[in-house]
């Protein structure tokens, strides 16, 4: 089936103006000039109101419409008593945004939870207190975010021992996976070339993709998780994409591919809408995750409350991104057993299948 062509913003404006003039003329002929004038004034006032509040109206409509789809999604299998959940987080706060409810329930039912932080979030300049912070200020930010991660886990009832900080460079994971897999990478934010923060799992490791991947393999082999939660490579953030690649390679090295589940944080177009705290709304599948076989994990009221508390523990991020972070406090969480959509879920033109169809590739 052919896809519907999307209208440009100026085309929408022109269409609305023509519709407005057409309706006004019909009403003028039908009702008479006096009533038409009153009605047009009312419509103009409503138009001004819609212009001012349009983003809120659209966001709420979008969330409610998309939420109707959530109820039709299959359920995510809840944790059992012997569950060991391992969450791979590119930055401190990703773990609670994606899976605070699942982490809390796993722990409450007698399971184990481990969170592996690939970076300590040391490249967020505005969170360090100024638009042009010093390298020392960004290093201090990393330590602060590690403490915030502990507090977020404690809000869920988890011990600090659940956290494993690897200390690799924020905004540099994609480079580690590509151009610096073997050659050490120097963070332009902190000036570091190796893991240097106290409390990290392996201090002194060089900033290379090889060292990061070897550390993940070591941790997976040591912790033996029964379920591994990691970002999908469809996430818009480069660090999240690289975390997905590193996580999948490490799991494959140990034959653990069947234990992987995926989440998306940076899901495209203002995801999730509406911004701010809306705990009664469902979390809907992200636009960038279209075609993934999403499964919903409904949260209990107490789990929703604790998720909000865990997110608020990340104060350095709440100060700047509070409305975005709190938008993940919803009635459910979403996970996918596949990192990218299966071929059957995509139209041929979306992933190049039309080009390859019927041809010898190798």
C-alpha positions in Angstrom: 0.0 0.0 0.0 1.4 3.4 -1.0 2.3 5.7 1.9 0.4 8.9 2.5 2.3 12.0 1.4 3.0 14.4 4.3 2.1 18.1 3.9 4.7 20.8 4.6 3.9 23.3 7.3 3.1 26.1 4.8 0.8 23.7 2.9 -1.1 23.0 6.2 -1.4 26.8 6.8 -2.7 27.4 3.3 -5.2 24.6 3.7 -6.5 25.9 7.0 -6.9 29.4 5.6 -8.8 28.2 2.6 -11.0 26.0 4.9 -11.6 29.0 7.2 -12.6 31.3 4.3 -14.8 28.6 2.7 -16.7 27.9 6.0 -17.1 31.6 6.6 -18.6 32.2 3.2 -21.0 29.3 3.5 -22.2 30.6 6.9 -22.5 34.1 5.5 -24.9 33.0 2.8 -26.8 30.6 5.0 -27.1 32.5 8.3 -26.9 36.1 7.2 -24.2 38.7 7.8 -24.8 39.5 11.5 -24.6 35.9 12.7 -21.7 35.3 10.4 -19.7 38.2 11.8 -20.3 36.9 15.4 -19.3 33.4 14.4 -16.1 34.6 12.6 -15.1 36.6 15.6 -15.5 33.5 17.7 -13.6 31.4 15.3 -10.8 34.0 15.1 -10.6 33.9 18.9 -10.4 30.1 18.9 -7.7 30.3 16.3 -5.6 32.6 18.4 -6.1 30.3 21.4 -5.2 27.2 19.4 -2.1 29.0 18.1 -0.9 29.8 21.6 -1.8 26.4 23.1 -1.3 24.3 20.0 1.7 22.4 21.2 -0.1 21.3 24.4 -3.2 20.4 22.5 -1.3 18.4 19.9 0.9 16.7 22.5 -2.1 15.6 24.5 -4.0 14.4 21.4 -0.9 12.6 20.2 -0.3 10.8 23.5 -3.9 9.7 23.9 -4.1 8.5 20.4 -0.9 6.6 20.6 -1.8 5.3 24.1 -4.8 3.5 22.6 -2.2 1.4 20.7 -0.4 0.5 23.9 -3.4 -1.5 25.3 -3.2 -3.8 22.3 0.5 -4.6 22.9 1.4 -8.0 24.4 2.6 -8.1 28.0 6.2 -8.3 28.8 7.0 -11.4 31.0 7.5 -10.2 34.6 10.5 -11.3 36.7 10.5 -14.5 38.6 12.2 -15.2 41.9 15.5 -16.3 40.5 15.8 -13.4 38.0 19.1 -11.5 37.6 18.4 -8.4 35.6 21.4 -6.5 34.2 20.7 -3.1 32.8 23.2 -1.5 30.4 23.1 2.3 30.7 25.1 4.6 28.5 24.8 7.4 31.1 23.5 7.7 34.7 19.7 8.2 34.5 19.1 6.0 31.4 18.5 3.0 33.7 15.7 4.6 35.7 14.1 6.2 32.6 13.9 2.9 30.8 13.4 0.3 33.6 12.9 1.7 37.1 9.7 -0.2 37.5 11.1 -3.5 36.2 14.2 -3.1 38.4 12.1 -2.4 41.5 9.8 -5.4 40.9 12.7 -7.8 40.2 14.3 -6.8 43.5 11.0 -6.9 45.4 10.4 -10.5 44.2 13.8 -11.7 45.5 15.8 -11.3 42.3 19.0 -9.5 41.6 19.6 -6.3 39.7 22.9 -5.0 38.3 23.4 -1.7 36.5 26.4 -1.2 34.3 27.1 2.5 33.4 29.3 2.8 30.4 30.0 6.5 31.0 29.6 8.8 34.0 28.0 11.6 31.9 31.1 13.9 31.9 30.3 15.7 28.7 27.1 17.6 29.6 28.6 21.1 29.8 25.5 22.9 30.9 25.0 20.5 33.8 28.5 21.5 35.0 27.3 25.0 35.8 28.3 27.1 32.8 28.2 27.0 29.0 32.0 26.7 28.8 33.0 24.7 31.8 36.6 23.7 32.5 37.8 20.1 32.2 38.1 20.0 36.0 34.4 21.0 36.3 33.3 18.3 33.9 35.3 15.7 35.9 33.6 16.9 39.1 30.3 16.5 37.2 31.1 12.9 36.6 31.6 12.2 40.3 28.4 14.0 41.1 26.4 12.0 38.5 27.8 8.7 39.9 26.5 9.7 43.4 23.1 10.6 41.8 23.1 7.2 40.2 23.5 5.6 43.7 20.7 7.7 45.1 18.4 6.8 42.2 19.0 3.1 42.9 18.5 3.6 46.6 15.2 5.2 45.9 14.1 1.9 44.3 15.4 0.0 47.3 18.5 -1.3 45.6 22.0 -1.3 47.3 24.9 0.7 46.0 26.6 -2.5 45.2 24.2 -2.9 42.3 26.1 -0.2 40.3 29.1 -0.9 38.1 30.7 2.3 36.7 33.0 1.7 33.8 34.0 5.4 33.3 34.4 5.5 29.6 34.0 8.9 27.8 30.6 10.5 27.5 29.9 11.6 23.9 32.7 9.3 22.8 31.3 5.8 22.8 30.6 5.8 19.0 34.2 6.8 18.3 35.3 3.9 20.5 33.3 1.6 18.4 34.6 2.9 15.1 37.8 5.0 14.8 39.2 4.3 18.3 38.6 0.6 18.7 42.3 0.0 19.1 43.8 3.5 19.4 43.2 5.4 22.6 40.6 8.2 22.4 41.1 11.5 24.2 37.9 13.1 25.5 37.6 16.7 24.2 35.6 17.5 27.3 37.7 16.1 30.1 41.1 15.6 28.4 41.2 12.1 29.7 42.5 9.1 27.7 41.8 6.4 30.3 39.4 5.5 33.1 40.3 7.8 36.0 37.3 8.2 38.3 37.5 6.7 41.8 34.9 3.9 42.2 35.1 2.7 38.6 35.2 -1.0 37.9 38.7 -1.0 36.2 40.7 2.2 36.7 43.4 2.8 34.2 41.8 1.1 31.2 42.5 3.0 28.0 39.7 4.7 26.2 39.5 2.1 23.4 36.6 0.1 22.1 38.5 -3.1 22.7 39.0 -2.4 26.4 35.3 -1.5 26.8 34.1 -4.6 25.0 36.5 -6.9 27.0 35.2 -5.3 30.2 31.6 -6.0 29.3 32.4 -9.6 28.4 34.2 -10.0 31.8 31.2 -8.5 33.6 28.6 -10.7 31.8 30.6 -13.8 32.4 31.1 -12.9 36.1 27.5 -11.8 36.9 25.7 -14.4 34.8 22.5 -12.3 34.3 19.3 -14.1 33.2 18.0 -11.0 31.4 20.0 -8.2 29.8 18.4 -4.8 29.1 20.2 -2.5 26.7 19.5 0.4 24.2 18.2 -0.3 20.8 20.6 0.8 17.9 17.5 2.8 16.7 18.0 5.3 19.5 18.8 8.7 18.1 21.7 9.3 20.6 25.1 8.1 19.3 26.2 6.9 22.7 23.1 4.8 23.0 23.7 3.3 19.5 27.3 2.4 20.4 26.1 0.9 23.7 23.8 -1.3 21.8 26.6 -2.5 19.5 29.0 -3.1 22.3 26.3 -4.9 24.4 25.2 -7.2 21.5 28.8 -8.1 20.7 29.7 -8.9 24.3 26.5 -11.0 24.7 27.2 -12.8 21.4 30.7 -13.7 22.6 29.2 -15.6 25.5 26.2 -17.0 23.6 23.7 -14.8 25.6 21.8 -13.3 22.6 18.6 -14.9 23.7 18.6 -13.0 27.0 18.7 -9.5 25.4 15.8 -7.0 25.6 15.9 -3.5 24.2 14.7 0.0 25.1 14.7 3.4 23.5 15.1 6.8 25.3 15.8 9.2 22.5 12.9 8.1 20.3 12.4 10.9 17.8 10.1 13.9 17.5 9.8 15.2 21.0 9.3 11.7 22.4 7.6 11.1 24.7 4.7 13.6 24.5 3.4 15.4 26.4 6.4 16.6 28.3 6.3 16.8 32.1 4.8 14.5 34.7 1.8 12.5 33.5 1.7 9.3 35.6 -1.8 8.4 34.4 -0.9 8.3 30.7 0.6 5.2 29.1 4.1 5.3 27.5 3.7 4.7 23.8 6.2 3.2 21.3 8.7 5.7 20.1 8.6 6.9 16.4 12.1 5.6 15.8 11.0 2.2 17.1 8.3 1.8 14.5 8.2 -1.9 13.5 9.7 -3.3 16.6 7.7 -6.0 18.4 7.1 -3.9 21.6 5.8 -5.5 24.8 4.3 -3.5 27.6 5.2 -3.9 31.3 2.4 -2.4 33.4 3.5 -0.7 36.6 1.8 -0.7 40.0 1.0 2.6 41.6 3.9 2.3 44.1 6.3 1.5 41.3 5.3 4.6 39.4 5.8 6.7 42.6 9.2 5.2 43.2 10.2 5.7 39.5 9.5 9.4 39.9 11.6 9.5 43.0 14.5 7.7 41.4 14.4 10.1 38.4 14.3 13.1 40.7 17.5 11.8 42.4 19.4 12.9 39.2 19.3 16.5 40.2 22.0 17.7 37.8 19.8 16.5 35.0 16.5 17.6 36.4 17.6 21.2 36.6 17.9 21.3 32.8 15.9 18.4 31.4 13.2 17.9 34.1 10.2 17.9 31.8 11.8 15.4 29.4 12.9 13.0 32.2 9.6 13.1 34.1 7.7 12.3 30.8 8.9 8.7 31.3 7.0 8.4 34.5 4.0 6.6 33.0 1.7 3.6 33.6 4.0 1.2 31.8 7.5 0.6 30.4 8.2 -0.8 27.0 10.8 -3.4 25.9 11.5 -5.1 22.6 13.1 -8.6 22.1 14.5 -7.3 18.7 17.1 -4.5 18.3 15.7 -3.5 14.8 12.5 -4.4 13.0 12.3 -7.7 11.2 12.2 -7.4 7.4 8.5 -8.4 7.4 7.6 -5.4 9.5 9.0 -2.8 7.0 7.8 -1.5 3.7 10.3 -2.5 0.9 11.5 1.0 0.3 12.3 1.7 4.0 15.4 -0.5 4.3 16.5 -1.0 0.8 14.9 -4.3 0.3 13.5 -3.1 -3.0 17.0 -2.6 -4.3 18.3 -6.0 -3.2 15.2 -8.0 -4.1 16.0 -10.5 -6.8 19.7 -9.7 -7.0 22.8 -11.7 -6.1 24.4 -9.9 -3.3 27.5 -12.1 -2.9 
